[in-house]
Amino acid sequence: MKRKLAFACVAVASLALVLGGCAKKAEAPAAKAKAYKVAFVYIGPPGDLGWTYEHDRGRKAAVEAFGDKLQTAYMENIPEGPDAARIIRQYAQEGYDMIFATSFGYMDPMLEVAKEFPNTKFEHCSGYKTNANMSTYFGRIEEARYLSGIIAGKATTSNKIGFVAAFPIPEVVRGINGFTLGVRSVNPKAEVRVVWTNTWYDPVKEREAAVALLDAGCDVIAQHQDTVEPQKAAQERGKLSIGYDSDMGKFVGDSVLASPMWNWAVYYKDVIEKGMNGTWKSEQYWKGLSSGVVALSDMSAKVPEDVKKLVNETKDKIASGSLNIFAGPIADQGGKIVVKAGEAVADDKQLSMDWFVQGVVGKVK
C-alpha cells in the first residue's frame, strides 16, 4: 500500500513538473520584431513653416501609419556639401535601412555614400542621379504653380507680380515658368519680376527681396523659398501674396491667396512600406496633381468665386491629363516661339530647363 502510494506521489510530482514546464514555455514573450530604421536629412528646421515643415509632416505621418514597426530620426540645418556626406554616412554606419536627403545639393554627397553602402536604400529629393540603391523623388509642383498663377494674374492691378526665387536651377526655373504661364493665360499684360536670393532658407534675405519687389510696384508676391517672410512683407504693405510648400495662409492670413503645397506623406508611406516588404526598387519618381503629392491649398476668401471656379476646372483638366501646362505655343522672353503648337516640352527638357518664358522679367544666372 505504501509502495502504491509512493508511486502515485512520484507520478503526481512528475506530472506537475511537466505541466509546470509547459506553462513556463507558454508564458515566454514572443521576440519583438526589429523596427525598420529610416533617417531624414533636412536643409532647414521643421519650424520654417515651409519646405522642411512639410517633409517633417510626411515623416510623422509615416510614424503614425506604421507605429512601432518604424523608427525614424532626423538632423536639421545640414549644409549642402561635405557636411551632408558626413551625416548621411553616419546614418548608414548606424544601420539605418533607408535614408532620405531632402535638398537638391545633397545629390552628389548621397551618391558618394550610396556606393559605399550597397545594402542601404537611399532617397534623394529633387535630383537626377540614381544608383541601384538610390532613387530620386519630386513632384510636378509647377502644375499647382500654374493654378496659383491664374489667381495672381486675376488679382494684380499693377500687372507687376514679384517672385522671390532661391537658386537658378531647373527646379526653380520650371516653377517660375509654370507660374507665369498660368498668370498670362488670364492676363497677357502681366509680368513676373524675379529676384534671386541664392539661398533656400534665409528669412532676412527673403524679406529684403520681397520688399524690393514691392518697392518696384509689385502688388502680388510669389516665391520659391522656405519661409513665410515674403508673405508677411506683402501683408504688412497691404498687398497680396502666393505661398509655397505649405498652406501659408494658416500662418499669415487671407492676404495669402493660395499656396502650391507638398504632401510628402503620400510618397513616404508608400516607399517606406516597399522597403519594409522587400519590393523597393530604384526609380525616378515625378508625379503631379493626380497623385496627391502636390496640391493647391484652399483659396482665400479674397479670391472671387468665378476665379475659384476657373481654378478648379483647370485643376481637373491638368489632373486628367487633358491639359499640359507646357504645351505649345510657348514663346521665350524674347518673343521667339520655342515650343510649337501641337508640341510640348518633353520631361527631360523640363528637368534641365534653363530659359524663361515670355512675361518673366529677370535672368537665369
N, C-alpha and C positions, 0 to 999 in steps of 0.2 A: 504494500500500500504506500509506504514511504517512497519506494523506488518509483512508483507510478506518479506520485505527487511531485517528486523531484523532477521527473521527466517533463511533466506538464509545466512546471515553473520555468524550466530551461526553454521549452518551446514558446511559451508566452514572452519570455525575455528576448528571444531571438526575433520573434515577430515584431516586437516593439522596436528593436534596433533597425530592422528592415524598413518598417513604416516610418520611423524617425528619419532614416537616411533619405527616403523618398520625399518626405515633407521638406527637408532641408534643400534638396535639389530643386524642388518646385518653387521655392521661395527666392531662389537666386535671381537677381535682377538681370534683364536682358542687356547685352552690351549696347551702349548708346552709339548710334550711327555717327560717323565723323562728319562734321559740318563742312559744307563747301565754302572755301575761303575766297573772297573777292575783295580786291583793293581798288581804290579810286585816287587818281592824282588830279588835283584841282589847280587851275591857274589863279583863282581868286578865292575869297571867303564865301561860304554859303550865305552869309548875310548881305551879299551885294544886291539882293533882290532882283537879280537878272540871270545871267548865264550860269554861274556856279550854283546859285539858289535852285535853279530848275534841275541841274544834274543831281544835286543832293536830294531833291524831292523824288527823283527817279530811284535813287539808291534806297531811300526809306520805303518806297512803295514795294521794292523787291524784298526788303526785310520783312515787311508786313505780309507779303504773299507767301514766303517760304518758311517763316518762323525760325525755329532752332535748326533747321536744315541748312541755313545760310549764316555765315559770319562775314561781316564787312568791316573795312577800315578805310580811312581816307587821310590824305595830307593836303592842306590848303596853301595857297600863296607860293606855289612852286614855280620858280622862273623857268622859262623855256631855255634849253641848252644843257650843259654838263650836269647841273643840279638835278634835272629831270631824270637823266640816265642813272644817277646815283640812287634816287628814290625808287625808281622802277626796279632796278637791280636788287635793292634791299628787300622789296616785297617778294620778288622771285626767290631770293635766297631763303626767305622765311617760310616758303612753302605755299604761297597763295596760288590757287588754282587758275584764277583769271584776274587780269589787271586791265583797268580802263584808264586811258590818258585822255583828258578832255580839252585839249587845246592843239591848234594846228602845229605850233612849234615843238611839240613833243614827238613829232613823227620820226625823225631820224634817231633820236635817243632811244625811242621804244623799239625801233627796228634793230638797232645795235644789240639791245638786251634780249630781244626775241630770239636772235640767232644763237645766243649763249644758253638759252633755256628752252629746248625744243619741246619739253613736256608741259610747259606753262602756256596758257592761252592769253593772247594779248589783243586788246581792242583799242584802236586809235580813232578819235573823233575828228572828222573834217579833213583828214589827209587823203593821200592817194597811193601810198606804198604799202604793200602787203607781203606776207610770208606764209609758209604752210601753217604756222601757228599764230598768225597776226591778221586780223580783219580791220577794215575801215568802216566807219558808220557816220552818216549825216542824214539830213532831211532836206527836201526841196522847199526850204523856208521862203524862197523867192515867190512861191505861189501865194503864200499868206501875205507877203510884202506887196504883191500886185493888188490884192484886195484892199490893203491899207492905203495903197496909192490912190485908189478910187476915192476913198474917204477924204484923203488930204487934198486931192485935186478939186473936189467939190467944196471943201471948206475954205481954201485960200481966197482972199480977196485982193491981195497984192500980186498974186501969181508968182510969188517967190517962196519956195519951200526950202528950208535948211536941212542938211543931212550931216550929222556928226559921225565921222567914219573912223574906224580903227586903223587897219593896215591895208595898203593897196595890193591885196592878194585876190585870187579869183573868187573865193567865197564872198568877200565883201563887195567886190565889183559887180558880181552877179546879182547880189541883193539890191544894190543901188539901181541897177538896170531894170530889174523886175518891178521895183517900186515906181520908177519913173515911167515905165510903160503903163502901169496902172493909172498914174496921175494923168498922163496925156491921152489916155483912152476916153477920158471925160472932160479934159481941159487942155486942149492942144497948145494954149498960150502959156501954160505954167512951166516954170523951170525949177530944177532941183539943184541947189548950190551945195557943193561938197567941201567940207573942211576936214583934213586928216589930223588925227592926234598922234598916230603911231604908238598907240597904247591899247590894251584891252580893258584894263581896269585902272583908271586914274580919275577919281571924282573931280579933282580940281581942274585938270585939263579938259575934261568933258564939259564941265560947266562953262569954262572960258570959251571953248569953241562954239557952244550954243549961244552965248551972249554976243559973240562976234557976228554970228548969223542973224540974230535978232536986230542988232545994230545996223546990219546991211539991209533991213527991210523985210526979212522973212517973217511970216505970221503963222507958220506951222513948222515945227521942228521934229524931224525924224532922226533915227540913229542906228548905228551898229556898234554899240558899246555895252558895257556890263552893269551900269548903274542907272539910277533914276535922275541923276543930276541934270541932264538936258531937259527932261520933262519938268523938273522943278523950276529951272531957269525960265522956261516958257510960261509956266503958270504965274510966276512972280511978275512977269511983264504983261499979264492979261492976254497971252497968246495961247495957241493950241499946240498939241503935240501928238505924235505917234510913238508908242512904246516899242520895246523889243524884248525878247527872251521870255518874259513872264507877263502876266496881266498887270501892267504898271499902273493902271487906273485904280487898283486897290490900294496902292501906296501913295498916290499923288492926288487923285480926284478925277472928276469928269472932264477936265481940260485935256486929259489923255483920251483921244477919240477912240482908239483901239490899239491892240498890240499883236503883231505877229509873235507867236509864242511856241515854245517847245513842250512836248510831253514825253520826256525820256523814259518814263515808266513803261511805255509800250515796247520799247526796244530792250531795256534792261531786263525786264521779267522774261521776255522770250529767249534772249541769248543766254542768260544765266541758267534757265531751265534746260536748254540744249547742252550746256556744259555739264550739268548735273547728270543728265541721262545718256551722255556719250554720243549725241548726234551733232555736236558743234562742228562746223567746218569754216575755214577761212572764206570770207566773202567781202564784197564791196556793197554795203547797204546804203541805198539812197532813194528814199520814198517820200511821197508828198502828202497832200491833204487827205487822200483816200485811206492812208494808213493810220492816221490819227497821231503820228509822231510830230507833225506840225499842225498848227491851227491858228485861227484868228480868235482873239478874245471876244467876249461880249462887247458890243459897241456902246459908247457913252450916250447918255440922254441928249447930248448936244448934237448927235448925228440925226439928221432929219429922217423920217420914216421912209420916204421914197429912196433915199440913198441906202438905207439898210436893206430895202427890198432888192435894189440893184446888186449890192454886195452879195447877198445870199443867193441870188440867181446865178451870179458869176462863179461863186464858190462851188455850186452844184455842177456847173459846166466843167470847171477845172478838175474836180474830183472824179467826174465821169469819164474824163479824157476827151471830151468834145471841144475843149478849149486848151490850146497850148500857148502859154504866155510868150514863148519865144518863137512863135510862128511869124513868118514874114507877111507883108513887107516891113522890114526894120531898117531904119537909117542910123548911121553913126553920128557923132557930134557935128561933123562937117556937112551933114545932109546927104551923104552918099549911101545909097541902098546897099547894105551888106548882107541882108537876108531877103531873098526874093519872095514874092507872093507864091504860095503853094509849097514853100520850103520851111524848114525850121532849124534852129541851132541844135546840132547833134550833142548828145550828152558829153562826149569827150571835149568838144569845143566849149561847152558850158563850164566844164571843170577846169579849163585853162583860160577862161575869159579874161582878157586884158584890155578891153576897149569899152568906152561908154556909148550909150545910145543917145540919139538926138534928144535934147532937153536937159541934159546934165551939164552944169557949169562947174568945171574943175578938171584936173588932170589925173590920169593914172600914173603915179610917180614911178 
